[in-house]
Amino acid sequence: MAAIAVAADKPPMRPKRTKPEDEVDEKVVRRRQQYKFHQRRHRAKQKEKMLTLTNEVRTLLADTEQLSNKRQRLLVDRNCFSLRGTDAGVPARLTMEYFRIFEFGISPNLVQQQETFLRSIMTAQTAGPDYAGVEAVIMLWKRFTDFYVYSRYELLSMSVSALADSTVVVMETNFHIRCCRDGVLALYPGLHYNMEQLQKVINSVLVVPVQYRFEFDSDGIVTWFSADWDLVTALNAIVPLVDAARILADANISKTGQIRSRIEDIRQACTVQDGHGGSTEQQAATVLTSCSRKRDLSVFIQSITLAFPSHLFFSPTCTPSLVVLLSRIGVPASS
């Protein structure tokens, strides 16, 4: 009876209403779609943020590089000679840059850069043993192209020392050069009538030991620039020492590499007297007479083309004499 009374006190339970299955499925699908939408939006935001950060990193890296370069320039400008007496100092680096830029001489593609570099380290007050000013150095380099068809520096050693406010850099090099024919005749008149030695010089690459001396002031400007060419050693490699000394006795290039003649000087060979007292025509007669003994036209042609520029015998002054000389040795003028 008691159990029946307790059960009678409880309120009646309403039966649970069951939702239709199609309504439950619709909510699940809607929640899943919302979840996927939120996921896509989140991934899009993350991707956008990653791209933004990547661009910012690139910008910061570029700024860092620019600031690093600026810092390096400031260090050089304000304390460029802190290591001036060592191979790591600015004077040594500028010297190495000089030989890098001029490794193969004046280049048509680099001439503007080469002139700009020289003007950045030299001034009108830059002195030399027989020249002065940066313009003289530039002109000397340009004149080399009139006489040399090939040039290349070979660096051997470098010595750096500090003297008071100056820094001296001494560079030992080998300068490999090959002269054009007119260049050889203009620079070394002694070879004008020595066909054998002339041919040796033309066909050889001269290796000239050259010692360069750069003196820098406290501002990093070259105050002294000089070169010491050992032409005797260079020529002695292809001709005997006595002949090398004879060739250099009347050479038109100094021990400092300064060229004292112009390429146009060789054009005056028809009228200028030879150092031995004979004119060009007289020297031509000697060559022709020597060839006439052999009666060999090929020897004559080889000799005359080696000894004299071809244009000499097509001038109004020389052509009549050539005809006369040819007739003397029995060679028709038409040959």
QUIMO-V342942 format. One record per backbone hydrogen bond with DSSP energy under -1.0 kcal/mol. CO is the residue of the C=O (numbers start at 1). NH is the residue of the N-H. E is the energy in kcal/mol with one decimal. If there is no record, write none. Layout:
# QUIMO-V342942
{{CO	NH	E} {CO	NH	E}}
This chain:
# QUIMO-V342942
{{1	5	-1.9} {2	6	-2.2} {3	7	-2.0} {4	8	-1.4} {5	9	-1.1} {20	24	-1.6} {21	25	-2.3} {22	26	-1.6} {23	27	-1.6} {24	28	-2.0} {25	29	-2.3} {26	30	-2.2} {27	31	-2.6} {28	32	-2.4} {29	33	-2.4} {30	34	-2.3} {31	35	-2.5} {32	36	-2.6} {33	37	-2.5} {34	38	-2.6} {35	39	-2.5} {36	40	-2.5} {37	41	-2.6} {38	42	-2.4} {39	43	-2.7} {40	44	-2.5} {41	45	-2.1} {42	46	-2.5} {43	47	-2.6} {44	48	-2.5} {45	49	-2.5} {46	50	-2.3} {47	51	-2.4} {48	52	-2.2} {49	53	-2.6} {50	54	-2.5} {51	55	-2.4} {52	56	-2.2} {53	57	-2.5} {54	58	-2.3} {55	59	-2.4} {56	60	-2.6} {57	61	-2.6} {58	62	-2.3} {59	63	-2.6} {60	64	-2.7} {61	65	-2.3} {62	66	-2.4} {63	67	-2.7} {64	68	-2.4} {65	69	-2.5} {66	70	-2.5} {67	71	-2.7} {68	72	-2.4} {69	73	-2.4} {70	74	-2.4} {71	75	-2.5} {72	76	-2.3} {73	77	-3.0} {74	78	-2.8} {75	79	-2.2} {79	82	-1.6} {81	84	-1.2} {83	86	-2.0} {86	89	-1.3} {89	93	-2.1} {90	94	-3.0} {91	95	-2.1} {92	96	-2.3} {93	97	-2.2} {94	98	-2.0} {95	99	-1.8} {96	100	-1.7} {97	101	-2.7} {98	102	-2.1} {102	105	-1.7} {103	153	-2.1} {107	110	-1.0} {107	111	-1.3} {110	114	-3.0} {111	115	-2.5} {112	116	-2.3} {113	117	-2.3} {114	118	-2.2} {115	119	-2.4} {116	120	-1.2} {117	121	-1.1} {118	122	-2.0} {121	222	-3.5} {123	126	-1.3} {126	133	-3.9} {127	225	-2.5} {131	128	-1.4} {133	137	-1.2} {134	138	-2.4} {135	139	-2.6} {136	140	-2.2} {137	141	-2.0} {138	142	-2.2} {139	143	-2.2} {140	144	-1.2} {143	146	-1.4} {144	147	-1.2} {144	148	-3.1} {147	180	-2.2} {150	178	-2.2} {152	176	-3.0} {154	174	-2.4} {157	172	-2.5} {159	170	-2.9} {161	168	-3.1} {163	166	-2.8} {166	163	-2.8} {167	216	-2.9} {168	161	-2.3} {169	214	-2.8} {170	159	-2.6} {171	212	-2.7} {172	156	-2.9} {172	157	-1.4} {173	210	-2.3} {174	154	-2.1} {175	208	-2.5} {176	152	-1.9} {177	206	-2.4} {178	149	-2.6} {178	150	-1.3} {180	184	-2.3} {181	185	-2.1} {182	186	-2.1} {183	187	-2.5} {184	188	-2.8} {187	252	-3.3} {188	191	-2.1} {189	192	-2.1} {191	194	-1.1} {194	198	-2.5} {195	199	-2.4} {196	200	-1.7} {197	201	-2.3} {198	202	-2.4} {199	203	-2.2} {206	177	-2.6} {208	175	-3.0} {209	230	-2.4} {210	173	-2.3} {211	228	-1.9} {212	171	-2.4} {213	226	-1.8} {214	169	-2.9} {215	223	-3.1} {215	224	-1.2} {216	167	-2.1} {217	220	-1.7} {221	217	-2.3} {223	127	-2.4} {224	215	-2.1} {226	213	-2.4} {228	211	-1.7} {229	231	-1.1} {230	234	-1.5} {231	235	-2.7} {232	236	-2.5} {235	238	-1.8} {235	239	-2.2} {240	244	-2.4} {241	245	-2.3} {242	246	-2.0} {243	247	-2.6} {244	248	-2.0} {248	251	-1.0} {252	260	-3.3} {254	257	-1.8} {255	229	-4.0} {258	254	-2.7} {262	265	-1.4} {264	267	-1.4} {265	268	-1.3} {266	269	-1.3} {268	271	-1.1} {268	272	-2.2} {274	277	-2.0} {278	274	-2.1} {279	283	-2.3} {280	284	-2.4} {281	285	-2.2} {282	286	-1.8} {283	287	-2.1} {284	288	-2.9} {285	289	-2.9} {286	290	-2.1} {287	291	-1.9} {288	292	-2.1} {289	293	-1.1} {291	294	-1.1} {296	300	-2.1} {297	301	-2.6} {298	302	-2.4} {299	303	-2.7} {300	304	-2.9} {301	305	-2.1} {302	306	-1.6} {303	307	-2.4} {304	308	-1.8} {309	312	-1.7} {311	314	-1.3} {315	319	-2.3} {318	322	-2.2} {319	323	-2.1} {320	324	-2.0} {321	325	-2.6} {322	326	-2.6} {323	327	-2.1} {324	328	-1.6} {325	329	-1.2} {326	331	-2.8} {332	335	-1.6}}
